[in-house]
Amino acid sequence: MDPTRHNIGEEATCTTCTFAEDFSNYWTATLFFRARNGSYIRVPQRPNVDFDGARGGGMTVYYTASFTAFQPGFRMIVGSPMYRTAAEASKFRQLTFTCLDTMYTRTGETTSMPTQPCKEGIMANVRFPTCWDGKTLDPPNHTDHVAYPASGTFESGGACPSTHPVRIPQVFYEVIWDTRKFNDKSLWPEDGSQPFVWSYGDFTGYGTHGDYVFGWKGDSLQRAMDTNCDGPSCAALKSQSIATGNQCRQDKKVAENIDGWLSELPGAVKVTGPQPGAGTVWWQDLHRVHDLRFGVDLQGSKRLLLSVSLS
């Protein structure tokens, strides 16, 4: 889809966001629990502090600092589903996990999955790069146009590299996975390893990634940036209730069972790792429902649907 021709902020009809003018797409993968017998069940999300009632838990999204807002058509991906080692994941150094002792825990971040039960759940922290090349809205691999600071971090005031000189707001997701009912270690693998796996087959956590598609309506995000809004309320923006946001739904596109106990991950995805580059093979012959068959899906490329049966 040509990002210069499709302005989500103008085309979307509803949003689940608290701010009613934000039609952006925020995406992360789904987490599953793997039982000792090899079966899987989807881990639910839980709402963050002050957001009780949000359908399905949802994620908390922060836009930090008052810089020039993104332009229509801007998109980016951080992380890679193919990564399985710390060395690979170090390229995206601000993708972490927090083992929540309380809902207010914000210390002890790790780049791999927590190895012990977490009292209040596991929070995935997805911090996007904050430096832009100033011209590209969406390159073929969705990552080359943005970068982290050349040294330090966004929070420490690190300078942008010369290749990406334009500072942009930090987009930061907090996604809380409600792992509380899986804290009994007698349910965990007998070898003592942690039992959680991403929907794309990663049990290390190093393949965690997030997608962002800008979709704020008009100049609404810039107004918020200029007003220095803080928290879930902002006088410069229109807000909507959580109940209203819960009414915004999208119908399923594939008739596949993803709830309840499953004998395999949805799409017949295989668990892989931790060898480097393990992820280049698992997107073959996905979705046995309707016999959907895809070619190999390499990072940064489009998926090629080879055949489909509608019978």
C-alpha positions in Angstrom: 0.0 0.0 0.0 1.4 3.4 -1.0 1.8 5.4 2.2 1.5 8.7 0.4 -2.0 7.7 -0.9 -3.5 6.1 2.2 -4.0 8.4 5.1 -5.3 6.2 7.9 -6.2 9.3 10.0 -8.7 10.3 7.3 -9.9 6.9 6.2 -10.5 5.1 9.5 -14.0 5.1 11.0 -13.3 4.2 14.6 -10.5 3.8 17.2 -9.9 1.9 20.4 -7.7 4.7 21.6 -8.6 7.0 24.5 -7.8 10.0 22.2 -10.6 10.0 19.6 -8.4 11.5 16.9 -5.8 8.8 17.1 -6.4 6.2 14.4 -2.9 4.9 14.3 -2.1 1.2 14.2 -0.1 -0.2 17.1 0.8 -3.9 16.9 2.7 -6.5 18.8 2.6 -10.3 18.5 0.5 -12.6 20.8 2.0 -14.6 23.7 1.3 -18.2 24.3 1.8 -20.6 27.3 3.3 -23.9 26.4 2.3 -26.7 28.8 4.4 -29.8 29.7 2.3 -31.9 27.3 3.3 -29.7 24.4 -0.1 -27.9 24.0 -0.5 -24.1 23.8 -3.0 -21.6 25.1 -3.2 -17.9 24.4 -2.0 -15.6 27.3 -4.5 -12.7 27.9 -3.5 -9.1 28.3 -4.5 -7.0 31.3 -5.1 -3.3 31.4 -2.4 -1.0 32.7 -2.9 1.2 35.8 -5.9 3.6 35.4 -7.2 1.8 32.3 -9.5 -0.9 33.9 -12.3 -2.0 31.6 -10.3 -1.9 28.3 -11.5 -4.9 26.2 -8.7 -7.4 25.9 -6.3 -5.4 28.1 -4.8 -3.4 25.2 -1.5 -1.6 25.4 -0.5 1.7 26.8 1.2 4.0 24.2 3.4 7.0 25.1 4.6 9.8 22.9 7.5 11.4 24.7 9.0 14.9 24.1 7.8 17.9 22.1 9.2 17.4 18.6 7.8 17.7 15.2 5.0 15.1 14.8 5.1 12.3 12.2 3.8 12.9 8.7 0.9 11.0 7.1 2.2 7.8 5.6 4.9 7.3 8.2 5.5 3.7 9.4 8.2 1.9 11.2 9.0 -1.5 12.7 11.4 -2.1 15.6 12.9 -5.5 16.3 12.8 -8.7 14.2 10.8 -11.9 14.5 13.8 -13.8 13.2 16.1 -13.0 16.1 16.9 -15.7 18.6 20.2 -14.5 20.3 21.3 -11.6 22.5 23.8 -10.5 19.8 21.1 -10.2 17.2 18.7 -8.4 19.5 21.4 -5.8 20.5 20.6 -3.9 17.3 17.3 -2.9 18.9 18.6 -2.2 22.4 15.4 -0.8 23.9 13.1 -3.9 23.5 12.8 -5.3 27.0 10.6 -7.3 29.5 9.7 -6.4 33.0 8.7 -9.1 35.6 6.0 -7.3 37.5 6.1 -7.6 41.3 3.4 -5.0 41.4 1.6 -3.1 38.7 3.9 -0.2 39.4 7.2 -2.1 38.9 9.4 -0.3 36.3 12.8 -1.7 37.1 14.8 -4.9 36.4 14.2 -4.9 32.6 15.7 -7.8 30.6 16.1 -8.4 26.9 15.1 -12.1 27.2 12.0 -13.6 28.7 11.8 -13.7 32.5 12.9 -17.1 33.8 10.9 -17.0 37.0 7.1 -16.6 37.7 6.1 -12.9 37.8 3.6 -12.0 40.5 1.5 -9.6 38.4 2.5 -10.6 34.9 5.1 -9.9 32.2 5.3 -6.4 30.7 6.8 -6.1 27.2 8.4 -2.7 26.7 8.7 -1.6 23.1 10.6 1.6 22.6 10.9 2.8 19.0 13.9 4.6 17.5 13.8 8.4 17.9 16.0 9.6 15.0 14.7 9.9 11.4 16.4 10.5 8.1 14.0 13.4 7.5 12.7 12.2 4.1 11.6 8.6 4.0 8.1 7.7 5.2 8.3 3.9 4.8 11.3 2.1 3.2 10.9 -1.5 1.9 12.1 -3.0 5.2 10.3 -0.4 7.4 13.4 0.2 9.5 16.2 1.9 7.6 14.7 5.4 7.9 14.9 5.5 11.7 17.7 4.9 14.2 18.5 5.1 17.9 20.8 7.9 19.2 24.4 7.5 18.2 25.3 7.2 21.9 23.3 7.0 25.0 19.5 6.8 24.8 16.6 9.1 24.1 16.0 9.5 27.8 19.6 10.5 28.4 19.6 13.1 25.6 21.8 11.1 23.2 22.5 12.9 19.9 21.1 11.5 16.7 23.6 10.1 14.1 24.4 12.2 11.1 22.6 9.7 8.9 19.4 10.2 10.8 19.6 13.8 12.1 15.9 14.6 12.8 14.6 13.9 16.3 11.1 12.5 16.4 8.9 11.7 19.4 9.6 8.5 21.2 6.8 6.0 20.7 6.8 3.6 23.6 4.4 0.6 24.1 3.8 -1.1 27.5 1.9 -4.4 26.9 1.1 -6.4 30.1 0.6 -10.1 29.6 -1.5 -11.7 32.4 0.6 -14.7 33.2 -0.7 -15.0 36.8 -2.6 -18.2 36.3 0.5 -19.8 34.9 2.8 -19.0 37.9 2.6 -22.6 39.3 6.0 -24.0 38.3 4.6 -27.5 38.3 3.0 -26.4 35.0 6.3 -25.4 33.6 8.7 -27.6 31.5 10.4 -30.3 33.6 13.8 -28.9 32.7 12.9 -25.6 34.5 12.9 -23.4 31.4 10.4 -20.6 31.1 7.1 -21.7 29.3 6.1 -18.7 27.2 6.5 -18.5 23.5 5.6 -15.8 20.9 3.1 -16.6 18.2 5.9 -16.6 15.6 7.7 -19.4 17.4 10.2 -17.5 19.6 10.7 -18.7 23.2 13.8 -16.6 23.8 12.2 -13.2 23.7 14.9 -11.8 21.5 12.6 -11.8 18.5 10.1 -9.4 20.2 9.1 -6.6 17.8 6.5 -3.9 17.3 4.8 -2.2 14.3 3.7 1.4 14.2 1.6 3.1 11.4 0.9 6.8 12.0 -2.7 7.6 11.8 -3.5 10.7 13.9 -6.2 12.9 12.3 -5.1 16.2 10.8 -2.7 18.1 13.1 -4.0 16.5 16.3 -0.7 14.9 17.3 1.2 18.1 16.7 -1.3 20.0 18.9 -0.6 17.5 21.7 3.2 17.9 21.2 2.9 21.7 21.4 0.7 21.5 24.5 3.1 19.2 26.4 0.2 16.9 27.4 1.0 14.5 30.1 -1.0 11.3 31.0 -4.3 10.1 29.7 -5.9 13.5 29.5 -5.1 16.4 27.2 -7.0 19.6 26.7 -5.8 20.0 23.1 -7.3 16.6 22.1 -10.8 15.0 21.9 -11.1 12.1 24.2 -13.5 9.1 24.3 -14.5 6.7 27.1 -13.0 3.2 27.3 -16.6 1.9 26.7 -16.8 3.7 23.4 -13.4 2.5 22.3 -14.4 -1.1 23.1 -17.1 -0.8 20.4 -14.5 -0.5 17.7 -13.9 -4.0 16.4 -12.5 -5.7 13.3 -13.9 -9.0 12.1 -11.7 -12.0 11.8 -10.1 -12.5 8.4 -9.1 -16.2 8.8 -11.4 -18.8 10.3 -8.9 -20.4 12.6 -9.3 -21.4 16.2 -6.9 -19.4 18.4 -8.7 -19.8 21.8 -8.6 -22.7 24.1 -5.9 -25.3 24.3 -4.2 -25.9 20.9 -2.0 -28.8 19.8 0.2 -26.3 17.9 0.6 -22.6 17.5 -1.9 -20.9 15.1 -0.8 -21.3 11.5 1.2 -24.4 12.4 4.2 -22.2 13.3 7.1 -24.2 14.7 9.0 -23.1 17.8 12.6 -22.3 16.8 15.8 -21.0 18.4 18.2 -20.0 19.7 20.4 -20.4 16.7 21.0 -17.2 14.7 18.7 -16.5 11.9 16.3 -19.3 12.8 13.3 -17.4 11.7 13.7 -17.5 7.9 12.0 -20.9 7.5 8.9 -20.8 9.6 6.5 -19.0 7.4 6.1 -21.8 4.9 2.7 -23.5 4.6 1.0 -21.4 7.2 -2.7 -21.5 8.1 -4.0 -25.0 7.5 -7.5 -23.7 7.6 -8.6 -23.3 4.0 -5.2 -24.7 3.1 -3.6 -21.3 2.8 -0.1 -21.7 1.4 2.6 -19.0 1.4 6.1 -18.8 0.1 9.0 -18.0 2.4 8.4 -14.7 4.2 11.8 -12.9 4.6 12.0 -9.8 6.7 11.1 -6.7 4.8 9.3 -8.5 2.0 5.7 -8.9 1.2 4.0 -12.3 1.8 3.3 -14.3 -1.3 0.0 -16.3 -1.2 0.6 -19.3 -3.5 -2.7 -21.1 -3.2 -6.0 -21.2 -1.2 -8.9 -23.7 -1.0 -12.4 -22.3 -0.3 -14.1 -25.6 -0.1 
